[in-house]
Amino acid sequence: MASHDADRPNVLFILADDLGAWGMGCAGNDEIRTPNLDRLAATGIRFEQLFCVSPVCSPARASILTGRIPSQHGIHDWLRAGNSPVADAVGGTPPVEYLQGDVGYTDLLAAHGYTCGLSGKWHLGDSHHPQKGFRFWRVHATGGGPYYGAPLISDGQIYREPGYVSDVFTDNALTFLEQQARSESPFYLSVHYTAPHSPWNRDNHPGQIYDAYFRECDFRSTPDEPMHPWQINSAPYGDEPARRQILSGYFTAVSEMDRNVGRLIDWLERERLRENTLVIFTGDNGMNMGHHGIYGKGNGTFPQNMYDTSVKVPGIVSRPGHVPADRVSHDLLSHYDLMPTLCDYLGIALPDAHQRPGRSFAPVLRGMPLAERDHLVVFDEYGPVRMIRNRRYKYVHRYPYGPHELYDVLDDPNERNNLVESDGYGELAAEMKRQLDEWFLRYVDPSRDGAREPVTGKGQLGPVGRAATGHPSFADDFRYLSGARRGSVSPWNNLDSEKSG
């Protein structure tokens, strides 16, 4: 039977794709239906101030796994190549194991007797081969795509999956759990949904749920604002009824993912493993669905943005009888804190801790307060765009020329009034820039420094440093993807949802 040892609990890590922190009932959204996430929050702690490390999928996911920032692990944008030579947007390119040599927390768990499984989105290179201590490996071939007919990999082989992909990821996860029910060792399971990432048209989702949202929902929980002047031209947007169609698809994808989260929790309860399984739910990055006039996350604009709606992520941790129930934490935390937290909670030594910027918030999971000095500030980066944020102010610096931003996020939570050039704020902006520079200087690997890379939000083509050999590491326009949408490149002929990570 899977572990009943209270000192070696099982771990279920559930990761959403492009779920805004605002997109759950338990976060105050009374329009979107998320009964199972609400149920999870009621039996644990919801983290109100949790931030991603980079507001786009691949670098954010690499930072969750390794506890390192993009300027340490070298993934600075969503991976447009190196995932699958068959299914990548850039067809025929060889697979690349982008995190080769980087230690992930799953490596450590596997070394300490955990059986590790992954079902869902990987999007960190070479999707055909298990990595980072995972023994069970059923993954998406790239990073996104259609919800029906998705390119998935099983036993190293790619195939088209006819079923609704959120259901299939859960089916595969339950297969792993059933296998572990007969094992004496504890398990770690990652379930990485592609939901609620685009596409959001009705044909990609269960019609009954979509139609109910389309007919009945006012969508007042998402702003209807003029388009942001930096909005990229490939993002879905539009006036009514296009806005209603987009939001109906997004809300449906969230609700269907939520239904599948319920299937996982139900299994744990039936097997009497709920109290000895640490369940973690979060999203890879934030999401704007009309917020600031943007549809997308950090690369929904060019230059990339660092609005709270792009960098703030949902976070719930639950383990009945061990983690306090029905709590909301307002501690300022980052995804780079997850690896040290898991290691601390599970009693596993964290290697090279001084080289990882995160600090454990395991005391919160045990019902104790944090040492405030370790959680006063969070940092983000997206190539040449960097952010420092404390409880009151946020400063965004864009290398080399700007524009820069400074917001009072207490008085101006919607970040409408950029104070960077306002009278009386020059000293504050300079001090926050100094703190930003000092922090990144402490952790950046100079050979992987994103501030020096031409990251535009349009995809990463290879490992950082390949540009020196004449092969660019980052895409600089949308011409290739326009061709892909016409079906002239990829055999899968549906790459719209992969274009932005």
C-alpha positions as CSV (number, residue, x, y, z in Angstrom):
1,M,0.0,0.0,0.0
2,A,1.2,3.5,-0.7
3,S,2.9,5.3,2.2
4,H,1.0,5.7,5.5
5,D,4.2,6.9,7.2
6,A,3.4,10.4,8.5
7,D,7.1,11.3,8.2
8,R,7.2,10.3,4.5
9,P,3.9,11.6,3.1
10,N,2.9,11.1,-0.5
11,V,2.9,14.2,-2.7
12,L,0.3,15.2,-5.4
13,F,1.4,18.3,-7.3
14,I,-1.2,19.7,-9.7
15,L,-0.2,22.4,-12.1
16,A,-2.6,24.5,-14.2
17,D,-1.5,26.3,-17.4
18,D,-2.4,30.0,-17.7
19,L,-4.8,30.1,-14.7
20,G,-5.1,33.5,-13.3
21,A,-5.1,33.8,-9.5
22,W,-8.5,35.5,-9.9
23,G,-9.9,32.4,-11.7
24,M,-11.2,30.3,-8.7
25,G,-14.4,30.5,-6.6
26,C,-12.3,30.3,-3.4
27,A,-10.4,33.4,-4.6
28,G,-13.6,35.4,-4.7
29,N,-14.8,34.8,-8.3
30,D,-18.5,34.1,-8.0
31,E,-19.0,33.3,-11.7
32,I,-16.5,30.5,-12.4
33,R,-17.4,27.1,-11.2
34,T,-14.5,25.4,-9.3
35,P,-16.1,23.3,-6.5
36,N,-13.1,21.0,-6.1
37,L,-10.5,23.7,-5.9
38,D,-12.8,25.4,-3.4
39,R,-13.0,22.1,-1.5
40,L,-9.2,21.8,-1.6
41,A,-8.9,25.4,-0.2
42,A,-11.4,24.6,2.6
43,T,-9.2,21.7,3.7
44,G,-5.9,23.6,3.6
45,I,-4.2,27.0,3.0
46,R,-4.8,29.3,0.1
47,F,-1.8,31.5,-0.7
48,E,-3.0,35.0,-1.7
49,Q,0.4,36.4,-2.5
50,L,2.2,33.7,-4.5
51,F,4.2,34.7,-7.6
52,C,5.7,32.8,-10.5
53,V,9.4,33.3,-11.4
54,S,8.7,34.2,-15.0
55,P,5.3,35.0,-16.5
56,V,5.4,32.3,-19.3
57,C,5.3,28.6,-19.1
58,S,8.7,26.9,-19.8
59,P,10.9,29.2,-17.7
60,A,8.3,29.2,-14.9
61,R,8.1,25.4,-14.9
62,A,11.9,25.0,-14.9
63,S,12.1,27.3,-11.9
64,I,9.5,25.4,-10.0
65,L,11.4,22.2,-10.6
66,T,14.9,23.4,-9.9
67,G,14.4,26.3,-7.5
68,R,16.6,28.4,-9.8
69,I,15.8,31.5,-11.8
70,P,15.8,31.5,-15.6
71,S,19.2,33.3,-15.5
72,Q,20.6,30.2,-13.8
73,H,18.9,27.3,-15.7
74,G,18.9,29.0,-19.1
75,I,15.3,28.6,-20.2
76,H,14.1,32.2,-20.8
77,D,11.0,31.7,-23.0
78,W,8.5,29.1,-24.0
79,L,10.3,26.3,-25.9
80,R,9.4,26.4,-29.5
81,A,11.9,23.8,-30.5
82,G,13.7,20.8,-28.9
83,N,10.6,19.1,-27.5
84,S,9.7,16.7,-30.2
85,P,11.2,16.4,-33.7
86,V,7.7,15.4,-35.0
87,A,5.4,17.8,-33.2
88,D,7.5,20.9,-32.6
89,A,6.5,24.2,-34.3
90,V,9.9,24.1,-35.8
91,G,9.7,20.7,-37.4
92,G,12.7,18.3,-37.6
93,T,14.8,19.9,-34.9
94,P,16.6,17.4,-32.6
95,P,15.3,17.0,-29.1
96,V,17.1,19.0,-26.4
97,E,17.2,18.2,-22.7
98,Y,17.3,21.8,-21.5
99,L,17.7,21.0,-17.8
100,Q,20.5,18.4,-18.2
101,G,22.8,18.9,-15.3
102,D,20.4,20.8,-13.2
103,V,19.1,19.0,-10.1
104,G,15.3,19.1,-9.7
105,Y,13.4,18.3,-6.5
106,T,12.1,15.1,-8.1
107,D,15.7,13.9,-8.5
108,L,16.0,14.3,-4.8
109,L,12.7,12.6,-4.0
110,A,13.6,9.7,-6.3
111,A,16.9,9.3,-4.5
112,H,15.1,9.2,-1.2
113,G,12.8,6.3,-2.1
114,Y,9.9,8.1,-3.7
115,T,8.4,6.7,-6.9
116,C,7.8,9.7,-9.2
117,G,5.3,10.0,-11.9
118,L,4.3,12.7,-14.4
119,S,1.1,12.9,-16.4
120,G,0.5,16.0,-18.6
121,K,2.5,18.9,-19.9
122,W,6.3,18.8,-19.6
123,H,7.5,21.5,-22.1
124,L,11.1,21.5,-20.9
125,G,12.7,19.7,-23.8
126,D,13.0,16.1,-25.1
127,S,9.5,15.0,-24.3
128,H,10.1,11.5,-25.6
129,H,12.4,10.5,-22.7
130,P,11.8,10.5,-18.9
131,Q,13.9,12.9,-17.0
132,K,14.4,14.3,-13.5
133,G,13.8,11.0,-11.6
134,F,10.4,10.3,-13.2
135,R,9.7,6.6,-13.7
136,F,6.1,7.0,-15.0
137,W,6.1,9.4,-18.0
138,R,3.0,10.1,-20.1
139,V,3.3,13.6,-21.4
140,H,2.3,16.1,-24.0
141,A,4.7,16.1,-27.0
142,T,5.1,19.9,-27.0
143,G,3.5,22.6,-24.8
144,G,-0.1,22.9,-26.0
145,G,-2.5,22.4,-28.8
146,P,-6.0,21.1,-29.3
147,Y,-8.0,19.6,-26.4
148,Y,-9.2,16.8,-28.8
149,G,-6.5,15.1,-30.9
150,A,-3.6,16.3,-28.7
151,P,-0.2,15.0,-29.5
152,L,0.8,12.8,-26.5
153,I,3.7,10.5,-25.8
154,S,3.5,7.1,-24.2
155,D,6.5,4.7,-24.0
156,G,8.5,7.2,-26.1
157,Q,6.0,7.1,-29.0
158,I,3.9,10.0,-30.2
159,Y,0.2,9.5,-31.0
160,R,-3.0,11.6,-31.4
161,E,-5.3,11.3,-28.4
162,P,-9.0,11.4,-29.4
163,G,-10.3,12.1,-25.9
164,Y,-10.6,15.3,-24.1
165,V,-7.0,15.9,-22.9
166,S,-7.8,17.0,-19.4
167,D,-9.7,13.7,-18.9
168,V,-6.8,11.7,-20.4
169,F,-4.2,13.4,-18.2
170,T,-6.3,12.4,-15.2
171,D,-6.9,8.8,-16.5
172,N,-3.1,8.4,-16.8
173,A,-2.6,9.9,-13.4
174,L,-5.1,7.4,-11.9
175,T,-3.3,4.6,-13.6
176,F,-0.1,5.6,-11.8
177,L,-1.9,5.9,-8.5
178,E,-3.5,2.5,-8.9
179,Q,0.0,1.0,-9.4
180,Q,1.3,2.8,-6.3
181,A,-1.6,1.6,-4.2
182,R,0.1,-1.8,-4.1
183,S,3.6,-0.3,-3.3
184,E,5.3,0.1,0.0
185,S,7.2,3.2,-1.1
186,P,5.7,6.7,-1.0
187,F,4.8,8.4,-4.3
188,Y,5.2,11.8,-5.9
189,L,2.8,12.5,-8.7
190,S,2.8,15.6,-11.0
191,V,-0.4,16.2,-12.9
192,H,0.2,19.1,-15.3
193,Y,-2.9,20.1,-17.2
194,T,-2.7,22.2,-20.4
195,A,-6.0,23.8,-19.2
196,P,-7.0,26.5,-19.3
197,H,-4.5,27.5,-22.0
198,S,-6.1,28.3,-25.4
199,P,-7.6,27.2,-27.8
200,W,-11.0,28.4,-26.4
201,N,-13.4,27.8,-29.2
202,R,-16.4,25.6,-28.6
203,D,-15.2,22.7,-30.6
204,N,-12.3,22.2,-28.2
205,H,-14.4,21.8,-25.1
206,P,-17.6,20.0,-23.9
207,G,-20.4,21.9,-25.5
208,Q,-22.9,21.6,-22.7
209,I,-20.5,23.4,-20.2
210,Y,-19.4,26.0,-22.8
211,D,-23.0,26.7,-23.8
212,A,-24.1,27.2,-20.2
213,Y,-21.3,29.8,-19.7
214,F,-22.1,31.5,-23.0
215,R,-25.8,31.8,-22.2
216,E,-25.8,32.5,-18.5
217,C,-22.5,34.1,-17.4
218,D,-22.2,37.9,-17.4
219,F,-18.3,37.7,-17.2
220,R,-18.3,40.7,-14.9
221,S,-15.3,39.1,-13.1
222,T,-13.1,39.9,-16.1
223,P,-12.6,43.5,-17.2
224,D,-13.8,44.7,-20.6
225,E,-11.3,47.4,-21.4
226,P,-9.8,49.0,-24.5
227,M,-6.9,47.0,-25.9
228,H,-3.5,47.7,-24.3
229,P,-1.3,49.6,-26.8
230,W,1.4,46.8,-26.4
231,Q,-1.0,43.9,-27.0
232,I,0.6,41.4,-29.5
233,N,-1.3,40.9,-32.7
234,S,-1.5,37.1,-32.4
235,A,-3.5,37.1,-29.2
236,P,-7.2,36.3,-29.3
237,Y,-9.4,39.3,-28.5
238,G,-12.5,41.1,-29.8
239,D,-15.7,42.8,-29.0
240,E,-19.0,41.0,-28.3
241,P,-19.7,38.2,-29.1
242,A,-16.0,37.3,-29.7
243,R,-15.2,38.2,-26.1
244,R,-18.0,36.1,-24.8
245,Q,-16.9,33.1,-26.9
246,I,-13.3,33.4,-25.7
247,L,-14.3,33.7,-22.0
248,S,-16.8,30.8,-22.3
249,G,-14.0,28.6,-23.6
250,Y,-11.6,29.7,-20.9
251,F,-14.1,29.3,-18.0
252,T,-15.1,25.9,-19.4
253,A,-11.5,24.7,-19.5
254,V,-11.1,25.8,-15.9
255,S,-14.3,24.0,-14.8
256,E,-13.4,20.8,-16.6
257,M,-9.9,20.8,-15.1
258,D,-11.6,21.4,-11.7
259,R,-13.8,18.3,-12.3
260,N,-10.7,16.3,-12.9
261,V,-9.0,17.6,-9.8
262,G,-12.0,16.2,-8.0
263,R,-11.4,12.8,-9.5
264,L,-7.9,12.8,-8.0
265,I,-9.1,13.9,-4.5
266,D,-11.9,11.3,-4.6
267,W,-9.3,8.5,-5.3
268,L,-7.2,9.6,-2.4
269,E,-10.2,9.6,-0.1
270,R,-11.4,6.2,-1.2
271,E,-7.9,4.7,-0.6
272,R,-7.7,6.4,2.8
273,L,-4.6,8.3,1.7
274,R,-5.9,11.8,1.8
275,E,-4.5,12.5,5.3
276,N,-1.0,11.3,4.3
277,T,-0.8,13.0,0.9
278,L,0.4,16.6,0.6
279,V,-1.7,18.1,-2.2
280,I,-0.3,21.2,-3.9
281,F,-2.2,23.1,-6.5
282,T,-0.8,26.1,-8.4
283,G,-0.4,27.5,-11.9
284,D,2.7,28.1,-14.0
285,N,2.0,31.8,-14.5
286,G,-0.8,34.4,-14.2
287,M,-3.2,35.3,-16.9
288,N,-5.0,38.4,-18.3
289,M,-8.4,37.8,-19.8
290,G,-9.1,41.4,-20.6
291,H,-7.2,42.7,-17.6
292,H,-5.3,45.8,-18.6
293,G,-6.8,45.3,-22.1
294,I,-4.6,42.2,-22.5
295,Y,-5.4,38.6,-23.4
296,G,-2.3,36.6,-22.4
297,K,0.4,36.7,-19.7
298,G,3.9,38.2,-19.7
299,N,4.2,37.9,-23.5
300,G,0.7,39.1,-24.2
301,T,2.4,42.4,-24.8
302,F,5.6,43.5,-26.4
303,P,7.7,44.6,-24.6
304,Q,6.7,41.9,-22.0
305,N,4.7,43.0,-19.0
306,M,4.9,42.3,-15.3
307,Y,1.4,43.2,-14.1
308,D,0.3,41.4,-11.0
309,T,-2.3,39.6,-13.2
310,S,0.6,38.1,-15.2
311,V,2.9,37.2,-12.3
312,K,0.5,36.3,-9.5
313,V,-0.5,32.6,-9.4
314,P,-3.1,30.5,-7.6
315,G,-1.7,28.4,-4.7
316,I,-3.4,25.9,-2.4
317,V,-1.7,23.3,-0.1
318,S,-3.9,20.7,1.7
319,R,-3.3,17.8,4.0
320,P,-6.1,17.2,6.4
321,G,-4.9,16.8,10.0
322,H,-1.5,18.1,9.3
323,V,-1.9,21.4,7.3
324,P,-4.2,24.0,8.9
325,A,-7.6,24.1,7.2
326,D,-9.6,27.0,5.7
327,R,-6.7,29.4,6.0
328,V,-5.6,32.3,3.8
329,S,-1.9,33.2,3.8
330,H,-0.8,36.7,2.9
331,D,2.9,35.9,3.0
332,L,4.8,37.2,0.0
333,L,6.0,34.0,-1.7
334,S,7.5,32.8,-5.0
335,H,7.6,29.6,-6.9
336,Y,11.4,29.6,-6.3
337,D,10.4,28.9,-2.6
338,L,8.7,25.6,-3.5
339,M,11.8,23.4,-3.8
340,P,13.2,24.4,-0.4
341,T,9.7,24.1,1.1
342,L,9.2,20.6,-0.1
343,C,12.7,19.5,1.0
344,D,12.1,21.1,4.4
345,Y,8.7,19.5,4.8
346,L,9.9,16.0,3.7
347,G,13.1,16.1,5.6
348,I,15.4,16.0,2.6
349,A,18.6,18.0,2.5
350,L,18.7,20.8,-0.2
351,P,22.0,20.8,-2.1
352,D,23.6,24.1,-3.0
353,A,21.0,25.9,-0.9
354,H,23.1,29.1,-1.0
355,Q,22.9,29.2,-4.8
356,R,19.1,28.9,-4.8
357,P,17.2,32.1,-4.1
358,G,14.2,30.5,-2.4
359,R,13.4,30.1,1.3
360,S,11.2,27.4,2.9
361,F,7.7,28.3,3.9
362,A,7.2,24.9,5.5
363,P,6.5,26.5,8.9
364,V,3.3,27.9,7.4
365,L,2.2,24.4,6.5
366,R,2.8,23.4,10.1
367,G,0.7,26.3,11.4
368,M,3.6,28.5,12.4
369,P,4.5,32.1,11.2
370,L,7.4,32.8,8.9
371,A,10.6,34.6,9.7
372,E,9.5,37.9,8.0
373,R,13.0,38.9,6.8
374,D,13.1,36.0,4.4
375,H,9.8,36.9,2.6
376,L,9.7,40.7,2.2
377,V,10.4,40.9,-1.5
378,V,9.8,38.8,-4.7
379,F,11.6,39.0,-8.0
380,D,10.6,38.1,-11.6
381,E,12.4,38.0,-14.9
382,Y,11.4,37.5,-18.5
383,G,14.6,37.9,-20.6
384,P,15.5,41.6,-20.4
385,V,12.5,42.5,-18.3
386,R,12.9,42.3,-14.5
387,M,10.7,43.0,-11.5
388,I,11.2,43.6,-7.8
389,R,8.0,43.8,-5.7
390,N,7.5,44.3,-2.0
391,R,4.2,44.6,-0.1
392,R,3.7,48.2,-1.2
393,Y,5.8,49.0,-4.3
394,K,6.7,47.3,-7.6
395,Y,9.5,48.4,-9.9
396,V,9.9,47.0,-13.4
397,H,13.1,47.5,-15.3
398,R,13.6,46.8,-19.0
399,Y,17.1,46.4,-20.4
400,P,18.7,48.3,-22.0
401,Y,16.4,51.3,-22.6
402,G,13.1,50.9,-20.8
403,P,10.4,51.9,-20.5
404,H,10.5,51.3,-16.7
405,E,7.6,51.3,-14.3
406,L,6.9,52.0,-10.6
407,Y,3.6,51.2,-8.9
408,D,2.2,51.7,-5.5
409,V,0.3,48.3,-5.4
410,L,-1.4,49.1,-2.1
411,D,-3.0,52.4,-3.2
412,D,-3.1,51.4,-6.9
413,P,-3.7,47.6,-7.0
414,N,-4.7,47.7,-10.7
415,E,-1.4,49.3,-11.6
416,R,-2.9,52.3,-13.5
417,N,-0.6,55.0,-12.4
418,N,3.1,54.6,-13.3
419,L,5.1,56.7,-10.8
420,V,8.5,56.2,-12.2
421,E,8.8,59.7,-13.5
422,S,6.6,61.4,-10.9
423,D,7.9,64.0,-8.6
424,G,9.1,62.6,-5.3
425,Y,9.6,59.0,-6.5
426,G,13.0,59.2,-8.1
427,E,14.8,58.1,-5.0
428,L,12.5,55.2,-4.4
429,A,12.9,54.0,-8.0
430,A,16.7,54.2,-7.8
431,E,16.7,52.3,-4.5
432,M,14.5,49.5,-5.8
433,K,16.7,49.3,-8.9
434,R,19.8,49.0,-6.7
435,Q,18.1,46.1,-4.8
436,L,17.1,44.5,-8.0
437,D,20.6,44.7,-9.4
438,E,22.2,43.4,-6.2
439,W,19.8,40.4,-6.0
440,F,20.3,39.3,-9.6
441,L,24.1,39.8,-9.3
442,R,24.0,37.4,-6.4
443,Y,22.3,34.6,-8.3
444,V,22.8,35.1,-12.1
445,D,25.0,32.7,-14.1
446,P,26.7,35.3,-16.4
447,S,26.6,32.8,-19.3
448,R,22.8,32.5,-19.0
449,D,22.0,36.1,-18.1
450,G,18.6,36.9,-19.6
451,A,19.1,40.6,-19.4
452,R,21.7,40.2,-22.2
453,E,19.5,37.9,-24.4
454,P,17.1,39.0,-27.2
455,V,14.1,37.4,-25.5
456,T,10.9,38.8,-27.1
457,G,8.2,36.4,-25.9
458,K,8.0,34.6,-29.2
459,G,9.7,31.4,-28.3
460,Q,13.1,29.8,-27.5
461,L,14.7,27.9,-30.3
462,G,17.7,26.3,-28.5
463,P,20.0,26.5,-25.5
464,V,21.3,29.9,-24.6
465,G,24.7,30.4,-26.1
466,R,24.0,28.7,-29.5
467,A,23.7,32.2,-31.0
468,A,27.5,32.3,-31.0
469,T,27.6,29.4,-33.5
470,G,25.2,31.1,-35.9
471,H,22.1,29.4,-34.7
472,P,19.7,31.9,-32.9
473,S,18.4,30.9,-29.5
474,F,15.3,33.0,-29.6
475,A,12.6,33.8,-32.2
476,D,12.2,37.4,-33.2
477,D,9.0,37.6,-35.2
478,F,5.7,35.8,-35.9
479,R,6.3,34.9,-39.5
480,Y,7.0,31.2,-38.8
481,L,3.9,30.8,-36.7
482,S,1.7,32.4,-39.3
483,G,2.9,29.7,-41.7
484,A,2.2,27.0,-39.0
485,R,-1.4,28.2,-38.6
486,R,-1.9,27.7,-42.4
487,G,-0.8,24.1,-42.0
488,S,2.3,24.5,-44.1
489,V,4.8,23.3,-41.5
490,S,3.6,21.1,-38.7
491,P,1.9,17.7,-39.3
492,W,-0.4,18.5,-36.4
493,N,-1.9,21.7,-38.1
494,N,-3.0,23.2,-34.9
495,L,-0.3,25.2,-33.1
496,D,-2.3,28.4,-32.2
497,S,-2.3,27.5,-28.5
498,E,1.5,26.8,-28.5
499,K,2.6,30.2,-29.8
500,S,2.7,31.8,-26.4
501,G,3.6,29.0,-24.0
